[in-house]
């Protein structure tokens, strides 16, 4: 299943005490075309819903796969996260957000 995620950012569980092999990354953002979040009524429609994905297991370009098997296509990035990236990761490439 491929789902678009907008206003996304990457979160992680890393602290100063987290062992490198225990660090996990996931996406937070808004999706609108996921079958589990579809609402029905007089018309079938969807509205953006906030989500936190399962852990990221791979990424290629703007396609991110999580351990649930869902592939997320990165849409618009969260503006606050973009500002943070510009400040802390000056060489970051929005076309290849995970460097692959």
HURABEL-V386898 format. One record per residue. N is the residue number from 1. RES is the residue in three letters. PHI is phi in whole degrees, -180 to 180 (NA if undefined). OMEGA is omega in degrees with one decimal (NA if undefined). D_CENTER is the distance of its C-alpha to the mean C-alpha in Angstrom with 1 decimal. Layout:
BEGIN
N,RES,PHI,OMEGA,D_CENTER
N,RES,PHI,OMEGA,D_CENTER
END
This chain:
BEGIN
1,UNK,NA,177.8,14.6
2,UNK,-115,-176.4,12.2
3,UNK,-130,175.6,10.1
4,UNK,-84,177.1,9.0
5,UNK,-124,-179.4,6.2
6,UNK,-114,-178.3,7.9
7,UNK,50,-174.2,8.5
8,UNK,-89,171.6,5.1
9,UNK,-151,178.1,5.8
10,UNK,-99,176.8,6.0
11,UNK,-118,175.9,8.6
12,UNK,-148,-177.8,11.4
13,UNK,-98,-173.6,14.8
14,UNK,-73,171.3,16.9
15,UNK,-127,177.5,20.2
16,UNK,-66,-176.5,23.4
17,UNK,-112,-178.1,24.5
18,UNK,-81,176.0,21.7
19,UNK,-66,-177.0,22.9
20,UNK,-54,-178.8,20.9
21,UNK,-74,179.8,20.7
22,UNK,-100,-179.0,19.3
23,UNK,-72,179.9,16.2
24,UNK,-126,178.6,12.9
25,UNK,-123,176.4,9.3
26,UNK,-148,178.6,6.3
27,UNK,-100,168.9,3.0
28,UNK,-124,179.6,5.1
29,UNK,174,-177.7,6.1
30,UNK,-124,176.5,8.7
31,UNK,-120,179.2,9.6
32,UNK,-136,-176.2,13.2
33,UNK,-125,179.2,14.2
34,UNK,-98,-176.5,13.6
35,UNK,-60,179.1,17.1
36,UNK,-70,-177.1,16.8
37,UNK,-112,-177.7,16.2
38,UNK,-74,177.5,18.8
39,UNK,-111,179.1,21.8
40,UNK,-117,179.5,25.2
41,UNK,-172,176.5,28.3
42,UNK,-57,174.5,30.9
43,UNK,-125,171.5,28.2
44,UNK,-78,-179.8,25.1
45,UNK,-151,176.0,22.3
46,UNK,-131,173.9,18.7
47,UNK,-131,-178.6,17.4
48,UNK,-58,179.2,13.9
49,UNK,-124,176.8,12.9
50,UNK,-72,179.0,10.8
51,UNK,-141,164.3,8.8
52,UNK,-122,-176.3,7.6
53,UNK,-80,169.1,6.8
54,UNK,-75,-174.0,9.5
55,UNK,-63,176.5,9.7
56,UNK,-74,177.1,8.5
57,UNK,-111,176.1,11.8
58,UNK,-160,178.5,11.7
59,UNK,-150,175.3,10.5
60,UNK,-141,-175.9,12.8
61,UNK,62,-179.4,12.7
62,UNK,-104,176.6,9.8
63,UNK,-108,-177.2,9.4
64,UNK,-120,178.3,7.3
65,UNK,-105,178.9,9.4
66,UNK,-107,-177.3,9.2
67,UNK,-71,172.7,12.7
68,UNK,-83,-179.0,13.2
69,UNK,94,179.2,13.5
70,UNK,-78,175.4,10.9
71,UNK,-104,178.8,9.7
72,UNK,-106,173.2,6.8
73,UNK,-95,-177.2,8.1
74,UNK,-75,175.5,6.6
75,UNK,-93,-179.9,9.0
76,UNK,-74,179.8,10.3
77,UNK,-81,175.3,9.0
78,UNK,-65,-177.1,10.1
79,UNK,-58,178.5,13.8
80,UNK,-66,177.4,14.3
81,UNK,-68,176.9,11.6
82,UNK,-61,178.2,13.2
83,UNK,-62,179.2,16.5
84,UNK,-62,179.8,15.7
85,UNK,-62,179.0,14.6
86,UNK,-60,-178.7,17.8
87,UNK,-77,-171.9,19.9
88,UNK,-100,-179.4,18.7
89,UNK,-135,-172.1,17.5
90,UNK,-60,179.9,20.0
91,UNK,-92,-176.2,19.7
92,UNK,-63,-177.8,15.9
93,UNK,-110,-177.4,15.5
94,UNK,-67,178.6,13.1
95,UNK,-75,177.8,14.2
96,UNK,-132,-171.8,13.3
97,UNK,-61,-178.7,10.6
98,UNK,-108,174.5,11.1
99,UNK,74,-178.1,14.8
100,UNK,-125,NA,15.4
END
